[in-house]
């Protein structure tokens, strides 16, 4: 493999091309290299297969019954609108006698509109959650397969000797993740909590409920000379870390 190909593969252009984030110029360069060089073509095919497998493993499942709930809401809305129109026609013949009925129909229409807004808001919220999760999966894929990613082994101190974790730091894409693969058992009234200190600010990353498998990563805020901490806290977590209960440090 010549230096030209090696330098190209050391960049993250192939990964960016796979997830559609390359510029027009970069896209043309990647496609030219794939067409000309067998080594690049082979690497591209392998990355494509890895991305497909990774996406399947982290497929975002639609909440059970969501489709049926949305369809029921739409059916109720249509049914309600038909009923409203029937009432409106009848009211036009009796408006002089039952003038007050118009307010009832207006009120029903308002209720239908509110229901429609609620359904649309639920759909938009679901779409936003899926977009965020998909973005996280894309970032994880880049971090795990980019040659510029640094892999740091994390071990617990004397208070948690069995703790094991691996941090993945990518200074090019400014992404950081950690995989906690093993956590020592704690009493029921205690828990492990993750923290990050970035630019002088301590950030609460939440409770680590259990050790994850090798495919699951926890996002870390990226920053120059940032620090990560795992502490033992009282059940339910704490708003600030208990310094004397730090069981692992991660400098990234």
N, C-alpha and C positions, 0 to 999 in steps of 0.2 A: 504494500500500500504506500503510495507516494505521499509526500508531505501535504500536497494540495488537498487530497481527499481526507487525510487525517485531520487537518485543520478545520475542514468543513464539518466533519462529523463531531468535532469537539465543541462546535457551537450548538445552540438549541434550535436551529432553523427547521430541522426535520420535525421536532416536536411541535413547534409553532405552526408549521404547515399542516400537520395532522389535525390540529384543533382550530384551524382557520384564522390565525392571528397574524399571519405574515402580510407585509405590504405587497403591492403589485410587483415591485422590483424584486423583492425577496422570493415571491412565488415563482417568478420566471427563473430565477437562479436555482431554486430547489428542483423544479421540474426539469431543468436542463441537466443537472447533476444526476438525477434519477435516471434520465434517459441515456446518459453517456457512460456512467460508471457503474459496473455491476456491484461493487462493494456498497455503494450508496443505495442502490436499488434493493439489495438484500437487507440492509439495515432498516430501510423504510418499510419493507414488508413485515419485518419482525416487530417494529414499533406499532404498525397498524394492527397486527394480531394481538399484541399486548394491550393496546387501547380497547379493542373490542372485548377482550376477556375481562379487563378491569371494569369497563362500563357495565357488563352483564353482572359482575359480582356486586357492584354497587348500584344496581338498578333501583330507581326510586319508585316504590310501590304506591299507587294511588290509594288513599284511605278507603277501607271497605265501605261499600254502600254509597259512596259519594255520587257516582253516576245516577243511581236510582233516586237519591234525594234531590238532585238537581232536576231530573226529568219530572219528578212529582211536583216540585215547585213550579216548573214551567206549565205543567198540565193544570195545576190549580189556578195559575194566573190566567191561562186561556179560558178556562171554565168560568172564572170570575168575571172576565171581560165580556164573555157572551151573555152572562146573566145581567151584567150592567147595561149592555146595549138593549136587551129586551125590556128592562125596566125603563130605560130612557124613552123608547118608542111609546110605551104605554103612558108614560108621564106626559108626553107631548099632547095627548088627547084630554088629559084631566088636569092640566097645569092651572087652570083658573080655580079649580076646586081644591086641589092639593098642592098649593104653591110650596109648602114646606118640604115636600118630598125631594125637591132638587138638592137640598142640603145633604140628605141621606145618600143620594147617588154620588154627590161630590166626595163625601166622606169615604164611601166604598172605593172610589177611584184612587183616592189618596193612599188608602191601605194597600191597594194592588201595586201602586208605584213604589211604596216603601218595601214591599216584599220583593219586587223586582230588583231594587237597589241592593237589598241584602244578599240575594242570590249572586248578583254580579260582583259584589264585594268579596264573597266567599271564593268565587272562581279566581278573581284577581289575586287574592291572598295565597291561594294554592299555587298559582302560576309563579308568584314571586318566591315562595318557599322552594319550589322545584328549580327555579333559576339559580338560587343561591346554592342549593345542594349540588347542582350540576357544575357550577363554577368551582366548588370545592373539590369535586372529583377530578376536574380538569387540572387544577393546581397540584393535586396529589400526584397525578400521573406525570406531570412535568418534573416535579421534585424527585420522584423515584427513578426516572429514566434519563435525567439530564446529567451529562458527565461533569458539570461544574458543581453538582451537589456534594456537600461535605457530610460525612456520616460520623456522628459522635456517639460513642458508647457511654451510657449513664448507669452508674451503680449507686446503691444506697449506702449510707454510712452505718455506724454501729447500731443505730436505732431501727434500721430496716436493711439488714445485710442481704436479704434475698431479693430486694428490689432490683429489677432490670428494665432498662429502657434504651431506645435508640432515637437520637434527634437527627433530623435531616435539614440541613441549612443550604439554601441556594442564594448566594449573594448577587447573582446575575438577575434573577427574576424577583429577588427580595421576598422569598417565601421561606417559612420555617414550619416544620411539623415534628411531632414526637409520637413514638409508639411505645406505650408502657406495656411490656409483655409479661411482667411478673410483679405482683404486689404481695408482701407478707400479710398474713391475717391480722386483723385488729379486733379489739373488743367491740361489742355492738354499739357502744356510746361514742365511738370515734370513727373518723373517716380520713381519707387522703384528699388533699386539695392542691390544685395546680395554680401557680402564679408566674407572672413574667414582669420583670423590671425593664422598661424601655424608656430611654431618654429621661431617666430620673423619676418616672411614674410607675407605681406598682399597680399591676392589672390583675384582677381576680378572674381566672379562667374556669373556675367552677370545680365541683367535686369529681374526683376520679372514682366512679362507682365500682369498676372492676378492671382487671387487666384485659387488654384487647388482643385480638389475634394479629398476625403479622401483616394483614392487609388493611387494618384500620389505623388511621392516623388522627391525631388531635392537633389542630392548628395552633401555632404560636405566633404572637405578634412579632414582626421582623423589626430589627433595629441594630445599629452599629454597637458592638460591645454590649449587647443585651444579655440579661441573665434570666434563667428560669429556675423555679424552685418547686419542690414537692414537700408539703408539710403534713403533719398529723394534726387534725383539728377535732373539736367536739362534733358529735353527730349533727348534720345539717349545715356544716361549714361555718366559716367566719368571714367577717368583712375585711379583716386585715390579717396577714400571716403571723403565726406565733413563731418568732425567730428561734427560740430554743427547741422547737419541734421540727426544724428543717431536717429532712432525711435525704435529700438529693439536691445537687446544684448542677445547672446546665449553663455554661457560658457559650454564647453563640453569636 
